[in-house]
Amino acid sequence: MEKRGHEVTLAVDGGEGLKLVEKQDYDMVFIDLKMPGMDGAELFSRIRMRKPYLPVVIMTGYPSSDMMTRASHLGAFAVIEKPFEESKLIRAVDVFLKIGKLIR
């Protein structure tokens, strides 16, 4: 993404990711569904409470999991199943950046 001119911020876990989202404005967020500490469904829920219009893309190798079911009840978002091709990631960024501009 950086090669395409996007600024990228990484978090080591859901807790750190939530702190970053609370402190800073982002155009979009990518969340791995399965991660240490707070899982992706919980992080997604907490982001939705704080910034309901922030585009969130969930990446997962477990599309049929309980975590995915919990996340899907929180509203519209995109899911990219792992493993994924770089073109899917690029397409998601392009689409969500356009949607984010329309919402703002």
N, CA, C and O atoms as a GROMACS GRO file, in nm:
protein
  416
    1MET      N    1   0.081  -0.119   0.000
    1MET     CA    2   0.000   0.000   0.000
    1MET      C    3   0.086   0.126   0.000
    1MET      O    4   0.051   0.226  -0.062
    2GLU      N    5   0.199   0.119   0.071
    2GLU     CA    6   0.287   0.235   0.072
    2GLU      C    7   0.342   0.264  -0.067
    2GLU      O    8   0.361   0.380  -0.103
    3LYS      N    9   0.369   0.160  -0.145
    3LYS     CA   10   0.418   0.178  -0.281
    3LYS      C   11   0.314   0.248  -0.368
    3LYS      O   12   0.348   0.311  -0.468
    4ARG      N   13   0.186   0.238  -0.330
    4ARG     CA   14   0.078   0.303  -0.403
    4ARG      C   15   0.046   0.442  -0.348
    4ARG      O   16  -0.050   0.506  -0.389
    5GLY      N   17   0.130   0.490  -0.253
    5GLY     CA   18   0.116   0.626  -0.201
    5GLY      C   19   0.028   0.638  -0.076
    5GLY      O   20  -0.007   0.748  -0.036
    6HIS      N   21  -0.007   0.524  -0.014
    6HIS     CA   22  -0.090   0.528   0.106
    6HIS      C   23  -0.001   0.522   0.230
    6HIS      O   24   0.099   0.451   0.232
    7GLU      N   25  -0.039   0.595   0.332
    7GLU     CA   26   0.030   0.586   0.461
    7GLU      C   27  -0.028   0.467   0.537
    7GLU      O   28  -0.150   0.452   0.544
    8VAL      N   29   0.057   0.384   0.592
    8VAL     CA   30   0.014   0.263   0.660
    8VAL      C   31   0.061   0.267   0.805
    8VAL      O   32   0.176   0.298   0.833
    9THR      N   33  -0.031   0.235   0.897
    9THR     CA   34   0.001   0.223   1.038
    9THR      C   35  -0.031   0.081   1.081
    9THR      O   36  -0.137   0.029   1.048
   10LEU      N   37   0.060   0.017   1.153
   10LEU     CA   38   0.040  -0.121   1.196
   10LEU      C   39   0.022  -0.126   1.347
   10LEU      O   40   0.082  -0.047   1.421
   11ALA      N   41  -0.061  -0.219   1.392
   11ALA     CA   42  -0.079  -0.245   1.534
   11ALA      C   43  -0.048  -0.392   1.559
   11ALA      O   44  -0.076  -0.477   1.474
   12VAL      N   45   0.009  -0.423   1.675
   12VAL     CA   46   0.046  -0.562   1.703
   12VAL      C   47  -0.071  -0.645   1.753
   12VAL      O   48  -0.068  -0.768   1.745
   13ASP      N   49  -0.176  -0.578   1.804
   13ASP     CA   50  -0.294  -0.650   1.851
   13ASP      C   51  -0.415  -0.557   1.852
   13ASP      O   52  -0.404  -0.438   1.820
   14GLY      N   53  -0.531  -0.611   1.890
   14GLY     CA   54  -0.654  -0.534   1.887
   14GLY      C   55  -0.654  -0.415   1.983
   14GLY      O   56  -0.706  -0.309   1.950
   15GLY      N   57  -0.594  -0.434   2.101
   15GLY     CA   58  -0.588  -0.324   2.198
   15GLY      C   59  -0.512  -0.204   2.145
   15GLY      O   60  -0.555  -0.090   2.158
   16GLU      N   61  -0.397  -0.232   2.084
   16GLU     CA   62  -0.318  -0.124   2.026
   16GLU      C   63  -0.392  -0.061   1.908
   16GLU      O   64  -0.390   0.061   1.891
   17GLY      N   65  -0.457  -0.145   1.828
   17GLY     CA   66  -0.533  -0.092   1.714
   17GLY      C   67  -0.643   0.002   1.759
   17GLY      O   68  -0.664   0.107   1.698
   18LEU      N   69  -0.714  -0.034   1.865
   18LEU     CA   70  -0.822   0.051   1.917
   18LEU      C   71  -0.767   0.184   1.967
   18LEU      O   72  -0.826   0.289   1.942
   19LYS      N   73  -0.655   0.180   2.037
   19LYS     CA   74  -0.593   0.305   2.084
   19LYS      C   75  -0.557   0.396   1.967
   19LYS      O   76  -0.577   0.517   1.973
   20LEU      N   77  -0.504   0.338   1.861
   20LEU     CA   78  -0.468   0.418   1.743
   20LEU      C   79  -0.591   0.481   1.680
   20LEU      O   80  -0.589   0.599   1.644
   21VAL      N   81  -0.699   0.403   1.668
   21VAL     CA   82  -0.822   0.455   1.606
   21VAL      C   83  -0.882   0.566   1.692
   21VAL      O   84  -0.938   0.662   1.639
   22GLU      N   85  -0.870   0.554   1.824
   22GLU     CA   86  -0.923   0.657   1.914
   22GLU      C   87  -0.844   0.787   1.905
   22GLU      O   88  -0.900   0.896   1.918
   23LYS      N   89  -0.712   0.776   1.884
   23LYS     CA   90  -0.625   0.894   1.884
   23LYS      C   91  -0.616   0.964   1.750
   23LYS      O   92  -0.586   1.084   1.743
   24GLN      N   93  -0.642   0.893   1.643
   24GLN     CA   94  -0.614   0.944   1.509
   24GLN      C   95  -0.731   0.917   1.416
   24GLN      O   96  -0.808   0.823   1.437
   25ASP      N   97  -0.743   1.000   1.313
   25ASP     CA   98  -0.843   0.974   1.210
   25ASP      C   99  -0.777   0.895   1.097
   25ASP      O  100  -0.671   0.931   1.047
   26TYR      N  101  -0.843   0.786   1.059
   26TYR     CA  102  -0.797   0.703   0.950
   26TYR      C  103  -0.903   0.701   0.841
   26TYR      O  104  -1.021   0.720   0.869
   27ASP      N  105  -0.860   0.678   0.718
   27ASP     CA  106  -0.954   0.667   0.607
   27ASP      C  107  -1.019   0.529   0.603
   27ASP      O  108  -1.131   0.515   0.555
   28MET      N  109  -0.950   0.428   0.655
   28MET     CA  110  -1.004   0.292   0.660
   28MET      C  111  -0.916   0.208   0.752
   28MET      O  112  -0.803   0.244   0.784
   29VAL      N  113  -0.973   0.093   0.793
   29VAL     CA  114  -0.902   0.003   0.883
   29VAL      C  115  -0.916  -0.139   0.830
   29VAL      O  116  -1.023  -0.180   0.785
   30PHE      N  117  -0.806  -0.213   0.836
   30PHE     CA  118  -0.807  -0.357   0.807
   30PHE      C  119  -0.788  -0.429   0.940
   30PHE      O  120  -0.699  -0.395   1.017
   31ILE      N  121  -0.872  -0.528   0.965
   31ILE     CA  122  -0.865  -0.605   1.089
   31ILE      C  123  -0.853  -0.753   1.054
   31ILE      O  124  -0.925  -0.804   0.969
   32ASP      N  125  -0.761  -0.819   1.122
   32ASP     CA  126  -0.755  -0.965   1.112
   32ASP      C  127  -0.855  -1.018   1.214
   32ASP      O  128  -0.856  -0.971   1.328
   33LEU      N  129  -0.936  -1.112   1.176
   33LEU     CA  130  -1.039  -1.164   1.266
   33LEU      C  131  -0.978  -1.235   1.386
   33LEU      O  132  -1.027  -1.222   1.499
   34LYS      N  133  -0.871  -1.309   1.362
   34LYS     CA  134  -0.809  -1.386   1.470
   34LYS      C  135  -0.674  -1.321   1.503
   34LYS      O  136  -0.582  -1.320   1.421
   35MET      N  137  -0.665  -1.268   1.626
   35MET     CA  138  -0.541  -1.204   1.670
   35MET      C  139  -0.530  -1.214   1.821
   35MET      O  140  -0.628  -1.246   1.888
   36PRO      N  141  -0.412  -1.190   1.875
   36PRO     CA  142  -0.395  -1.203   2.019
   36PRO      C  143  -0.476  -1.101   2.098
   36PRO      O  144  -0.504  -0.991   2.051
   37GLY      N  145  -0.515  -1.141   2.220
   37GLY     CA  146  -0.592  -1.050   2.305
   37GLY      C  147  -0.732  -1.033   2.252
   37GLY      O  148  -0.807  -1.130   2.241
   38MET      N  149  -0.768  -0.912   2.220
   38MET     CA  150  -0.901  -0.880   2.167
   38MET      C  151  -0.913  -0.934   2.024
   38MET      O  152  -0.831  -0.902   1.938
   39ASP      N  153  -1.017  -1.017   1.999
   39ASP     CA  154  -1.032  -1.069   1.863
   39ASP      C  155  -1.090  -0.962   1.770
   39ASP      O  156  -1.135  -0.856   1.815
   40GLY      N  157  -1.088  -0.990   1.642
   40GLY     CA  158  -1.130  -0.893   1.542
   40GLY      C  159  -1.276  -0.853   1.554
   40GLY      O  160  -1.310  -0.738   1.525
   41ALA      N  161  -1.364  -0.944   1.595
   41ALA     CA  162  -1.506  -0.911   1.610
   41ALA      C  163  -1.525  -0.809   1.721
   41ALA      O  164  -1.604  -0.715   1.707
   42GLU      N  165  -1.454  -0.826   1.831
   42GLU     CA  166  -1.463  -0.731   1.943
   42GLU      C  167  -1.405  -0.596   1.903
   42GLU      O  168  -1.463  -0.492   1.933
   43LEU      N  169  -1.291  -0.597   1.835
   43LEU     CA  170  -1.231  -0.472   1.789
   43LEU      C  171  -1.326  -0.400   1.693
   43LEU      O  172  -1.345  -0.279   1.703
   44PHE      N  173  -1.384  -0.474   1.602
   44PHE     CA  174  -1.479  -0.415   1.507
   44PHE      C  175  -1.596  -0.350   1.582
   44PHE      O  176  -1.637  -0.240   1.547
   45SER      N  177  -1.649  -0.418   1.683
   45SER     CA  178  -1.758  -0.365   1.763
   45SER      C  179  -1.719  -0.234   1.831
   45SER      O  180  -1.795  -0.138   1.831
   46ARG      N  181  -1.602  -0.231   1.888
   46ARG     CA  182  -1.556  -0.112   1.958
   46ARG      C  183  -1.528   0.004   1.863
   46ARG      O  184  -1.553   0.120   1.897
   47ILE      N  185  -1.476  -0.026   1.745
   47ILE     CA  186  -1.456   0.079   1.644
   47ILE      C  187  -1.590   0.135   1.601
   47ILE      O  188  -1.605   0.256   1.589
   48ARG      N  189  -1.689   0.048   1.578
   48ARG     CA  190  -1.823   0.091   1.536
   48ARG      C  191  -1.886   0.185   1.639
   48ARG      O  192  -1.955   0.280   1.602
   49MET      N  193  -1.864   0.158   1.768
   49MET     CA  194  -1.919   0.245   1.873
   49MET      C  195  -1.856   0.383   1.870
   49MET      O  196  -1.924   0.483   1.896
   50ARG      N  197  -1.728   0.390   1.840
   50ARG     CA  198  -1.656   0.517   1.844
   50ARG      C  199  -1.662   0.593   1.712
   50ARG      O  200  -1.676   0.715   1.711
   51LYS      N  201  -1.651   0.520   1.603
   51LYS     CA  202  -1.647   0.583   1.470
   51LYS      C  203  -1.733   0.500   1.375
   51LYS      O  204  -1.680   0.420   1.298
   52PRO      N  205  -1.865   0.518   1.381
   52PRO     CA  206  -1.956   0.430   1.306
   52PRO      C  207  -1.941   0.435   1.155
   52PRO      O  208  -1.983   0.341   1.087
   53TYR      N  209  -1.882   0.540   1.100
   53TYR     CA  210  -1.872   0.549   0.955
   53TYR      C  211  -1.733   0.517   0.901
   53TYR      O  212  -1.708   0.530   0.782
   54LEU      N  213  -1.644   0.475   0.988
   54LEU     CA  214  -1.510   0.440   0.944
   54LEU      C  215  -1.514   0.307   0.868
   54LEU      O  216  -1.556   0.207   0.925
   55PRO      N  217  -1.472   0.305   0.742
   55PRO     CA  218  -1.472   0.180   0.667
   55PRO      C  219  -1.377   0.077   0.728
   55PRO      O  220  -1.261   0.106   0.755
   56VAL      N  221  -1.429  -0.044   0.750
   56VAL     CA  222  -1.351  -0.152   0.809
   56VAL      C  223  -1.357  -0.274   0.718
   56VAL      O  224  -1.465  -0.314   0.674
   57VAL      N  225  -1.243  -0.331   0.690
   57VAL     CA  226  -1.234  -0.454   0.612
   57VAL      C  227  -1.179  -0.562   0.704
   57VAL      O  228  -1.074  -0.544   0.767
   58ILE      N  229  -1.249  -0.674   0.712
   58ILE     CA  230  -1.205  -0.785   0.795
   58ILE      C  231  -1.138  -0.889   0.707
   58ILE      O  232  -1.195  -0.933   0.607
   59MET      N  233  -1.016  -0.927   0.745
   59MET     CA  234  -0.943  -1.032   0.675
   59MET      C  235  -0.951  -1.157   0.760
   59MET      O  236  -0.927  -1.150   0.881
   60THR      N  237  -0.983  -1.270   0.700
   60THR     CA  238  -0.996  -1.390   0.780
   60THR      C  239  -0.971  -1.517   0.700
   60THR      O  240  -0.998  -1.525   0.581
   61GLY      N  241  -0.919  -1.613   0.769
   61GLY     CA  242  -0.909  -1.748   0.716
   61GLY      C  243  -1.020  -1.835   0.773
   61GLY      O  244  -1.025  -1.956   0.748
   62TYR      N  245  -1.109  -1.772   0.850
   62TYR     CA  246  -1.217  -1.843   0.919
   62TYR      C  247  -1.353  -1.778   0.889
   62TYR      O  248  -1.416  -1.727   0.981
   63PRO      N  249  -1.398  -1.778   0.764
   63PRO     CA  250  -1.522  -1.708   0.729
   63PRO      C  251  -1.648  -1.767   0.792
   63PRO      O  252  -1.750  -1.699   0.799
   64SER      N  253  -1.644  -1.890   0.836
   64SER     CA  254  -1.762  -1.954   0.894
   64SER      C  255  -1.755  -1.960   1.047
   64SER      O  256  -1.834  -2.032   1.108
   65SER      N  257  -1.666  -1.887   1.108
   65SER     CA  258  -1.644  -1.897   1.251
   65SER      C  259  -1.746  -1.816   1.332
   65SER      O  260  -1.818  -1.732   1.278
   66ASP      N  261  -1.751  -1.844   1.461
   66ASP     CA  262  -1.836  -1.768   1.553
   66ASP      C  263  -1.796  -1.621   1.554
   66ASP      O  264  -1.882  -1.533   1.561
   67MET      N  265  -1.665  -1.594   1.548
   67MET     CA  266  -1.620  -1.454   1.546
   67MET      C  267  -1.675  -1.382   1.425
   67MET      O  268  -1.716  -1.266   1.434
   68MET      N  269  -1.676  -1.449   1.311
   68MET     CA  270  -1.728  -1.387   1.189
   68MET      C  271  -1.878  -1.362   1.202
   68MET      O  272  -1.927  -1.259   1.157
   69THR      N  273  -1.950  -1.454   1.263
   69THR     CA  274  -2.094  -1.437   1.285
   69THR      C  275  -2.118  -1.316   1.372
   69THR      O  276  -2.206  -1.235   1.343
   70ARG      N  277  -2.041  -1.302   1.480
   70ARG     CA  278  -2.057  -1.186   1.569
   70ARG      C  279  -2.029  -1.056   1.494
   70ARG      O  280  -2.102  -0.958   1.509
   71ALA      N  281  -1.924  -1.055   1.414
   71ALA     CA  282  -1.889  -0.934   1.340
   71ALA      C  283  -1.996  -0.899   1.237
   71ALA      O  284  -2.025  -0.782   1.216
   72SER      N  285  -2.055  -0.999   1.174
   72SER     CA  286  -2.153  -0.972   1.068
   72SER      C  287  -2.280  -0.908   1.122
   72SER      O  288  -2.353  -0.844   1.047
   73HIS      N  289  -2.309  -0.924   1.251
   73HIS     CA  290  -2.427  -0.863   1.310
   73HIS      C  291  -2.409  -0.714   1.339
   73HIS      O  292  -2.503  -0.647   1.383
   74LEU      N  293  -2.290  -0.662   1.316
   74LEU     CA  294  -2.262  -0.522   1.350
   74LEU      C  295  -2.281  -0.427   1.232
   74LEU      O  296  -2.260  -0.307   1.248
   75GLY      N  297  -2.319  -0.476   1.117
   75GLY     CA  298  -2.343  -0.387   1.005
   75GLY      C  299  -2.256  -0.418   0.886
   75GLY      O  300  -2.182  -0.516   0.882
   76ALA      N  301  -2.268  -0.331   0.789
   76ALA     CA  302  -2.201  -0.352   0.661
   76ALA      C  303  -2.050  -0.334   0.673
   76ALA      O  304  -2.002  -0.239   0.736
   77PHE      N  305  -1.979  -0.423   0.614
   77PHE     CA  306  -1.834  -0.416   0.605
   77PHE      C  307  -1.792  -0.511   0.495
   77PHE      O  308  -1.875  -0.583   0.438
   78ALA      N  309  -1.666  -0.512   0.465
   78ALA     CA  310  -1.615  -0.605   0.364
   78ALA      C  311  -1.535  -0.714   0.432
   78ALA      O  312  -1.476  -0.692   0.538
   79VAL      N  313  -1.532  -0.829   0.370
   79VAL     CA  314  -1.454  -0.941   0.419
   79VAL      C  315  -1.364  -0.988   0.306
   79VAL      O  316  -1.410  -1.007   0.193
   80ILE      N  317  -1.239  -1.006   0.337
   80ILE     CA  318  -1.145  -1.063   0.242
   80ILE      C  319  -1.096  -1.193   0.303
   80ILE      O  320  -1.038  -1.194   0.412
   81GLU      N  321  -1.120  -1.303   0.233
   81GLU     CA  322  -1.078  -1.434   0.284
   81GLU      C  323  -0.932  -1.458   0.251
   81GLU      O  324  -0.885  -1.431   0.140
   82LYS      N  325  -0.860  -1.510   0.350
   82LYS     CA  326  -0.720  -1.549   0.331
   82LYS      C  327  -0.714  -1.690   0.276
   82LYS      O  328  -0.802  -1.771   0.304
   83PRO      N  329  -0.616  -1.720   0.200
   83PRO     CA  330  -0.520  -1.627   0.144
   83PRO      C  331  -0.586  -1.544   0.033
   83PRO      O  332  -0.677  -1.591  -0.035
   84PHE      N  333  -0.539  -1.424   0.017
   84PHE     CA  334  -0.597  -1.337  -0.085
   84PHE      C  335  -0.488  -1.283  -0.176
   84PHE      O  336  -0.370  -1.279  -0.141
   85GLU      N  337  -0.531  -1.243  -0.292
   85GLU     CA  338  -0.438  -1.186  -0.390
   85GLU      C  339  -0.425  -1.037  -0.364
   85GLU      O  340  -0.518  -0.973  -0.314
   86GLU      N  341  -0.311  -0.983  -0.397
   86GLU     CA  342  -0.286  -0.841  -0.378
   86GLU      C  343  -0.392  -0.756  -0.449
   86GLU      O  344  -0.428  -0.649  -0.400
   87SER      N  345  -0.442  -0.802  -0.563
   87SER     CA  346  -0.541  -0.725  -0.638
   87SER      C  347  -0.670  -0.706  -0.558
   87SER      O  348  -0.735  -0.602  -0.571
   88LYS      N  349  -0.708  -0.804  -0.475
   88LYS     CA  350  -0.828  -0.789  -0.391
   88LYS      C  351  -0.807  -0.680  -0.287
   88LYS      O  352  -0.898  -0.601  -0.260
   89LEU      N  353  -0.691  -0.677  -0.230
   89LEU     CA  354  -0.659  -0.576  -0.130
   89LEU      C  355  -0.660  -0.437  -0.193
   89LEU      O  356  -0.716  -0.343  -0.136
   90ILE      N  357  -0.600  -0.423  -0.307
   90ILE     CA  358  -0.595  -0.295  -0.377
   90ILE      C  359  -0.736  -0.250  -0.414
   90ILE      O  360  -0.770  -0.133  -0.399
   91ARG      N  361  -0.818  -0.342  -0.463
   91ARG     CA  362  -0.956  -0.310  -0.499
   91ARG      C  363  -1.035  -0.263  -0.376
   91ARG      O  364  -1.112  -0.167  -0.385
   92ALA      N  365  -1.018  -0.330  -0.263
   92ALA     CA  366  -1.088  -0.291  -0.140
   92ALA      C  367  -1.047  -0.151  -0.097
   92ALA      O  368  -1.133  -0.070  -0.060
   93VAL      N  369  -0.919  -0.121  -0.102
   93VAL     CA  370  -0.872   0.013  -0.066
   93VAL      C  371  -0.932   0.117  -0.158
   93VAL      O  372  -0.983   0.218  -0.111
   94ASP      N  373  -0.928   0.094  -0.287
   94ASP     CA  374  -0.982   0.191  -0.384
   94ASP      C  375  -1.130   0.216  -0.360
   94ASP      O  376  -1.174   0.331  -0.359
   95VAL      N  377  -1.208   0.111  -0.340
   95VAL     CA  378  -1.353   0.124  -0.319
   95VAL      C  379  -1.383   0.196  -0.189
   95VAL      O  380  -1.462   0.290  -0.187
   96PHE      N  381  -1.320   0.154  -0.080
   96PHE     CA  382  -1.352   0.214   0.050
   96PHE      C  383  -1.303   0.357   0.063
   96PHE      O  384  -1.366   0.436   0.132
   97LEU      N  385  -1.195   0.391  -0.001
   97LEU     CA  386  -1.151   0.531   0.003
   97LEU      C  387  -1.252   0.620  -0.068
   97LEU      O  388  -1.279   0.731  -0.022
   98LYS      N  389  -1.309   0.573  -0.177
   98LYS     CA  390  -1.413   0.650  -0.247
   98LYS      C  391  -1.538   0.662  -0.161
   98LYS      O  392  -1.596   0.770  -0.152
   99ILE      N  393  -1.579   0.553  -0.098
   99ILE     CA  394  -1.698   0.555  -0.012
   99ILE      C  395  -1.675   0.648   0.106
   99ILE      O  396  -1.764   0.725   0.144
  100GLY      N  397  -1.556   0.641   0.165
  100GLY     CA  398  -1.525   0.728   0.278
  100GLY      C  399  -1.534   0.874   0.242
  100GLY      O  400  -1.583   0.954   0.322
  101LYS      N  401  -1.487   0.912   0.125
  101LYS     CA  402  -1.497   1.052   0.080
  101LYS      C  403  -1.642   1.093   0.064
  101LYS      O  404  -1.678   1.205   0.098
  102LEU      N  405  -1.726   1.005   0.011
  102LEU     CA  406  -1.868   1.037  -0.005
  102LEU      C  407  -1.937   1.056   0.129
  102LEU      O  408  -2.021   1.145   0.144
  103ILE      N  409  -1.902   0.973   0.226
  103ILE     CA  410  -1.964   0.982   0.359
  103ILE      C  411  -1.924   1.111   0.429
  103ILE      O  412  -2.006   1.176   0.493
  104ARG      N  413  -1.797   1.146   0.417
  104ARG     CA  414  -1.750   1.270   0.482
  104ARG      C  415  -1.804   1.389   0.409
  104ARG      O  416  -1.776   1.502   0.448
   0.00000   0.00000   0.00000
